[in-house]
Amino acid sequence: MLTERQRMILNAIIDDYIRFAEPVGSRSISKRGDVGFSPATIRNEMADLEELGFLEQPHTSAGRIPSQKGYRYYVDNLVQLERLSGEEVSRLKSAFAEK
């Protein structure tokens, strides 16, 4: 369904959103060491992910946040539970409880 690049960008967005609880922009994702794409490429993929329903944009000038569908995809396909700490599991549960 998603390309490998979209999966990588979605994973980075959700990781940052869980960590900082703020909308995530393309520039902050491009600065991560594990994502080797330009901000323009990331913006284009973010727009595609938004059209597919995986991301939402709270307002025009904001970055993107994960939608319920995005979180579900993240949990079902991107998260490797053995890598998560207890704190990360708690944050994920809290994020889902708020939705």
Secondary structure, DSSP 8 states (H G I E B T S, - for coil): ---HHHHHHHHHHHHHHHHH-S-B-HHHHHTSTT----HHHHHHHHHHHHHTTSEE-SSTTS-BEE-HHHHHHIIIII--GGG--HHHHHHHHHHHHH-
